[in-house]
């Protein structure tokens, strides 16, 4: 999944005007971006806590709390973006964080 242009489409609330997107050079960068969004949310809620910690279930709850989230990942073989849903994102996040933890 490295080097595959990835667009995250997100709607944080039920308000359709909250729709946004984030553009990344790879799936891993996109996954890091999603983690970063969650970490910023935690910091906003707890500004006095110097070190934040969370587990995968907290991250899953954040993702499930979004009105909508999906990914478009470029596939060079067909020269098109392939859509992936919330469950795929959660699965990829688990795999990505597991790899990071093993380093």
MODELLER restraints for C-alpha pairs under 7 A, 6 or more apart:
rsr = mdl.restraints
at = mdl.atoms
rsr.add(forms.Gaussian(group=physical.xy_distance, feature=features.Distance(at['CA:1:A'], at['CA:26:A']), mean=6.68, stdev=0.5))
rsr.add(forms.Gaussian(group=physical.xy_distance, feature=features.Distance(at['CA:1:A'], at['CA:27:A']), mean=5.74, stdev=0.5))
rsr.add(forms.Gaussian(group=physical.xy_distance, feature=features.Distance(at['CA:2:A'], at['CA:26:A']), mean=5.28, stdev=0.5))
rsr.add(forms.Gaussian(group=physical.xy_distance, feature=features.Distance(at['CA:2:A'], at['CA:27:A']), mean=6.33, stdev=0.5))
rsr.add(forms.Gaussian(group=physical.xy_distance, feature=features.Distance(at['CA:2:A'], at['CA:28:A']), mean=6.75, stdev=0.5))
rsr.add(forms.Gaussian(group=physical.xy_distance, feature=features.Distance(at['CA:3:A'], at['CA:25:A']), mean=5.96, stdev=0.5))
rsr.add(forms.Gaussian(group=physical.xy_distance, feature=features.Distance(at['CA:3:A'], at['CA:26:A']), mean=4.69, stdev=0.5))
rsr.add(forms.Gaussian(group=physical.xy_distance, feature=features.Distance(at['CA:4:A'], at['CA:25:A']), mean=6.24, stdev=0.5))
rsr.add(forms.Gaussian(group=physical.xy_distance, feature=features.Distance(at['CA:4:A'], at['CA:26:A']), mean=4.60, stdev=0.5))
rsr.add(forms.Gaussian(group=physical.xy_distance, feature=features.Distance(at['CA:4:A'], at['CA:27:A']), mean=6.27, stdev=0.5))
rsr.add(forms.Gaussian(group=physical.xy_distance, feature=features.Distance(at['CA:4:A'], at['CA:73:A']), mean=6.38, stdev=0.5))
rsr.add(forms.Gaussian(group=physical.xy_distance, feature=features.Distance(at['CA:4:A'], at['CA:74:A']), mean=5.60, stdev=0.5))
rsr.add(forms.Gaussian(group=physical.xy_distance, feature=features.Distance(at['CA:5:A'], at['CA:24:A']), mean=5.97, stdev=0.5))
rsr.add(forms.Gaussian(group=physical.xy_distance, feature=features.Distance(at['CA:5:A'], at['CA:25:A']), mean=4.57, stdev=0.5))
rsr.add(forms.Gaussian(group=physical.xy_distance, feature=features.Distance(at['CA:5:A'], at['CA:26:A']), mean=5.03, stdev=0.5))
rsr.add(forms.Gaussian(group=physical.xy_distance, feature=features.Distance(at['CA:5:A'], at['CA:73:A']), mean=5.91, stdev=0.5))
rsr.add(forms.Gaussian(group=physical.xy_distance, feature=features.Distance(at['CA:5:A'], at['CA:74:A']), mean=5.29, stdev=0.5))
rsr.add(forms.Gaussian(group=physical.xy_distance, feature=features.Distance(at['CA:6:A'], at['CA:23:A']), mean=6.13, stdev=0.5))
rsr.add(forms.Gaussian(group=physical.xy_distance, feature=features.Distance(at['CA:6:A'], at['CA:24:A']), mean=5.17, stdev=0.5))
rsr.add(forms.Gaussian(group=physical.xy_distance, feature=features.Distance(at['CA:6:A'], at['CA:25:A']), mean=6.17, stdev=0.5))
rsr.add(forms.Gaussian(group=physical.xy_distance, feature=features.Distance(at['CA:6:A'], at['CA:26:A']), mean=5.61, stdev=0.5))
rsr.add(forms.Gaussian(group=physical.xy_distance, feature=features.Distance(at['CA:6:A'], at['CA:27:A']), mean=5.68, stdev=0.5))
rsr.add(forms.Gaussian(group=physical.xy_distance, feature=features.Distance(at['CA:6:A'], at['CA:30:A']), mean=6.59, stdev=0.5))
rsr.add(forms.Gaussian(group=physical.xy_distance, feature=features.Distance(at['CA:6:A'], at['CA:71:A']), mean=6.75, stdev=0.5))
rsr.add(forms.Gaussian(group=physical.xy_distance, feature=features.Distance(at['CA:6:A'], at['CA:72:A']), mean=5.61, stdev=0.5))
rsr.add(forms.Gaussian(group=physical.xy_distance, feature=features.Distance(at['CA:6:A'], at['CA:73:A']), mean=4.52, stdev=0.5))
rsr.add(forms.Gaussian(group=physical.xy_distance, feature=features.Distance(at['CA:6:A'], at['CA:74:A']), mean=6.34, stdev=0.5))
rsr.add(forms.Gaussian(group=physical.xy_distance, feature=features.Distance(at['CA:7:A'], at['CA:21:A']), mean=6.67, stdev=0.5))
rsr.add(forms.Gaussian(group=physical.xy_distance, feature=features.Distance(at['CA:7:A'], at['CA:22:A']), mean=5.65, stdev=0.5))
rsr.add(forms.Gaussian(group=physical.xy_distance, feature=features.Distance(at['CA:7:A'], at['CA:23:A']), mean=4.62, stdev=0.5))
rsr.add(forms.Gaussian(group=physical.xy_distance, feature=features.Distance(at['CA:7:A'], at['CA:24:A']), mean=6.16, stdev=0.5))
rsr.add(forms.Gaussian(group=physical.xy_distance, feature=features.Distance(at['CA:7:A'], at['CA:71:A']), mean=5.64, stdev=0.5))
rsr.add(forms.Gaussian(group=physical.xy_distance, feature=features.Distance(at['CA:7:A'], at['CA:72:A']), mean=5.06, stdev=0.5))
rsr.add(forms.Gaussian(group=physical.xy_distance, feature=features.Distance(at['CA:7:A'], at['CA:73:A']), mean=6.55, stdev=0.5))
rsr.add(forms.Gaussian(group=physical.xy_distance, feature=features.Distance(at['CA:8:A'], at['CA:21:A']), mean=5.42, stdev=0.5))
rsr.add(forms.Gaussian(group=physical.xy_distance, feature=features.Distance(at['CA:8:A'], at['CA:22:A']), mean=5.10, stdev=0.5))
rsr.add(forms.Gaussian(group=physical.xy_distance, feature=features.Distance(at['CA:8:A'], at['CA:23:A']), mean=6.52, stdev=0.5))
rsr.add(forms.Gaussian(group=physical.xy_distance, feature=features.Distance(at['CA:8:A'], at['CA:70:A']), mean=5.87, stdev=0.5))
rsr.add(forms.Gaussian(group=physical.xy_distance, feature=features.Distance(at['CA:8:A'], at['CA:71:A']), mean=4.54, stdev=0.5))
rsr.add(forms.Gaussian(group=physical.xy_distance, feature=features.Distance(at['CA:8:A'], at['CA:72:A']), mean=6.45, stdev=0.5))
rsr.add(forms.Gaussian(group=physical.xy_distance, feature=features.Distance(at['CA:9:A'], at['CA:20:A']), mean=6.11, stdev=0.5))
rsr.add(forms.Gaussian(group=physical.xy_distance, feature=features.Distance(at['CA:9:A'], at['CA:21:A']), mean=4.51, stdev=0.5))
rsr.add(forms.Gaussian(group=physical.xy_distance, feature=features.Distance(at['CA:9:A'], at['CA:22:A']), mean=6.72, stdev=0.5))
rsr.add(forms.Gaussian(group=physical.xy_distance, feature=features.Distance(at['CA:9:A'], at['CA:69:A']), mean=5.56, stdev=0.5))
rsr.add(forms.Gaussian(group=physical.xy_distance, feature=features.Distance(at['CA:9:A'], at['CA:70:A']), mean=5.26, stdev=0.5))
rsr.add(forms.Gaussian(group=physical.xy_distance, feature=features.Distance(at['CA:9:A'], at['CA:71:A']), mean=6.01, stdev=0.5))
rsr.add(forms.Gaussian(group=physical.xy_distance, feature=features.Distance(at['CA:10:A'], at['CA:19:A']), mean=5.73, stdev=0.5))
rsr.add(forms.Gaussian(group=physical.xy_distance, feature=features.Distance(at['CA:10:A'], at['CA:20:A']), mean=5.40, stdev=0.5))
rsr.add(forms.Gaussian(group=physical.xy_distance, feature=features.Distance(at['CA:10:A'], at['CA:21:A']), mean=5.87, stdev=0.5))
rsr.add(forms.Gaussian(group=physical.xy_distance, feature=features.Distance(at['CA:10:A'], at['CA:68:A']), mean=5.61, stdev=0.5))
rsr.add(forms.Gaussian(group=physical.xy_distance, feature=features.Distance(at['CA:10:A'], at['CA:69:A']), mean=4.36, stdev=0.5))
rsr.add(forms.Gaussian(group=physical.xy_distance, feature=features.Distance(at['CA:10:A'], at['CA:70:A']), mean=6.60, stdev=0.5))
rsr.add(forms.Gaussian(group=physical.xy_distance, feature=features.Distance(at['CA:11:A'], at['CA:18:A']), mean=5.53, stdev=0.5))
rsr.add(forms.Gaussian(group=physical.xy_distance, feature=features.Distance(at['CA:11:A'], at['CA:19:A']), mean=4.26, stdev=0.5))
rsr.add(forms.Gaussian(group=physical.xy_distance, feature=features.Distance(at['CA:11:A'], at['CA:20:A']), mean=6.28, stdev=0.5))
rsr.add(forms.Gaussian(group=physical.xy_distance, feature=features.Distance(at['CA:11:A'], at['CA:66:A']), mean=6.38, stdev=0.5))
rsr.add(forms.Gaussian(group=physical.xy_distance, feature=features.Distance(at['CA:11:A'], at['CA:67:A']), mean=5.46, stdev=0.5))
rsr.add(forms.Gaussian(group=physical.xy_distance, feature=features.Distance(at['CA:11:A'], at['CA:68:A']), mean=4.92, stdev=0.5))
rsr.add(forms.Gaussian(group=physical.xy_distance, feature=features.Distance(at['CA:11:A'], at['CA:69:A']), mean=6.32, stdev=0.5))
rsr.add(forms.Gaussian(group=physical.xy_distance, feature=features.Distance(at['CA:12:A'], at['CA:18:A']), mean=6.19, stdev=0.5))
rsr.add(forms.Gaussian(group=physical.xy_distance, feature=features.Distance(at['CA:12:A'], at['CA:66:A']), mean=4.58, stdev=0.5))
rsr.add(forms.Gaussian(group=physical.xy_distance, feature=features.Distance(at['CA:12:A'], at['CA:67:A']), mean=5.37, stdev=0.5))
rsr.add(forms.Gaussian(group=physical.xy_distance, feature=features.Distance(at['CA:12:A'], at['CA:68:A']), mean=6.70, stdev=0.5))
rsr.add(forms.Gaussian(group=physical.xy_distance, feature=features.Distance(at['CA:13:A'], at['CA:66:A']), mean=6.17, stdev=0.5))
rsr.add(forms.Gaussian(group=physical.xy_distance, feature=features.Distance(at['CA:13:A'], at['CA:67:A']), mean=5.11, stdev=0.5))
rsr.add(forms.Gaussian(group=physical.xy_distance, feature=features.Distance(at['CA:14:A'], at['CA:67:A']), mean=5.65, stdev=0.5))
rsr.add(forms.Gaussian(group=physical.xy_distance, feature=features.Distance(at['CA:24:A'], at['CA:30:A']), mean=5.54, stdev=0.5))
rsr.add(forms.Gaussian(group=physical.xy_distance, feature=features.Distance(at['CA:31:A'], at['CA:93:A']), mean=6.04, stdev=0.5))
rsr.add(forms.Gaussian(group=physical.xy_distance, feature=features.Distance(at['CA:38:A'], at['CA:59:A']), mean=6.98, stdev=0.5))
rsr.add(forms.Gaussian(group=physical.xy_distance, feature=features.Distance(at['CA:38:A'], at['CA:62:A']), mean=6.91, stdev=0.5))
rsr.add(forms.Gaussian(group=physical.xy_distance, feature=features.Distance(at['CA:60:A'], at['CA:90:A']), mean=6.64, stdev=0.5))
rsr.add(forms.Gaussian(group=physical.xy_distance, feature=features.Distance(at['CA:69:A'], at['CA:86:A']), mean=5.82, stdev=0.5))
rsr.add(forms.Gaussian(group=physical.xy_distance, feature=features.Distance(at['CA:70:A'], at['CA:84:A']), mean=5.72, stdev=0.5))
rsr.add(forms.Gaussian(group=physical.xy_distance, feature=features.Distance(at['CA:70:A'], at['CA:85:A']), mean=4.74, stdev=0.5))
rsr.add(forms.Gaussian(group=physical.xy_distance, feature=features.Distance(at['CA:70:A'], at['CA:86:A']), mean=5.60, stdev=0.5))
rsr.add(forms.Gaussian(group=physical.xy_distance, feature=features.Distance(at['CA:71:A'], at['CA:83:A']), mean=5.74, stdev=0.5))
rsr.add(forms.Gaussian(group=physical.xy_distance, feature=features.Distance(at['CA:71:A'], at['CA:84:A']), mean=5.05, stdev=0.5))
rsr.add(forms.Gaussian(group=physical.xy_distance, feature=features.Distance(at['CA:71:A'], at['CA:85:A']), mean=6.51, stdev=0.5))
rsr.add(forms.Gaussian(group=physical.xy_distance, feature=features.Distance(at['CA:72:A'], at['CA:81:A']), mean=5.47, stdev=0.5))
rsr.add(forms.Gaussian(group=physical.xy_distance, feature=features.Distance(at['CA:72:A'], at['CA:82:A']), mean=5.36, stdev=0.5))
rsr.add(forms.Gaussian(group=physical.xy_distance, feature=features.Distance(at['CA:72:A'], at['CA:83:A']), mean=4.58, stdev=0.5))
rsr.add(forms.Gaussian(group=physical.xy_distance, feature=features.Distance(at['CA:72:A'], at['CA:84:A']), mean=6.26, stdev=0.5))
rsr.add(forms.Gaussian(group=physical.xy_distance, feature=features.Distance(at['CA:73:A'], at['CA:81:A']), mean=5.09, stdev=0.5))
rsr.add(forms.Gaussian(group=physical.xy_distance, feature=features.Distance(at['CA:73:A'], at['CA:82:A']), mean=5.23, stdev=0.5))
rsr.add(forms.Gaussian(group=physical.xy_distance, feature=features.Distance(at['CA:73:A'], at['CA:83:A']), mean=6.56, stdev=0.5))
rsr.add(forms.Gaussian(group=physical.xy_distance, feature=features.Distance(at['CA:74:A'], at['CA:80:A']), mean=5.65, stdev=0.5))
rsr.add(forms.Gaussian(group=physical.xy_distance, feature=features.Distance(at['CA:74:A'], at['CA:81:A']), mean=4.14, stdev=0.5))
rsr.add(forms.Gaussian(group=physical.xy_distance, feature=features.Distance(at['CA:74:A'], at['CA:82:A']), mean=6.18, stdev=0.5))
rsr.add(forms.Gaussian(group=physical.xy_distance, feature=features.Distance(at['CA:75:A'], at['CA:81:A']), mean=5.89, stdev=0.5))
rsr.add(forms.Gaussian(group=physical.xy_distance, feature=features.Distance(at['CA:75:A'], at['CA:82:A']), mean=6.73, stdev=0.5))
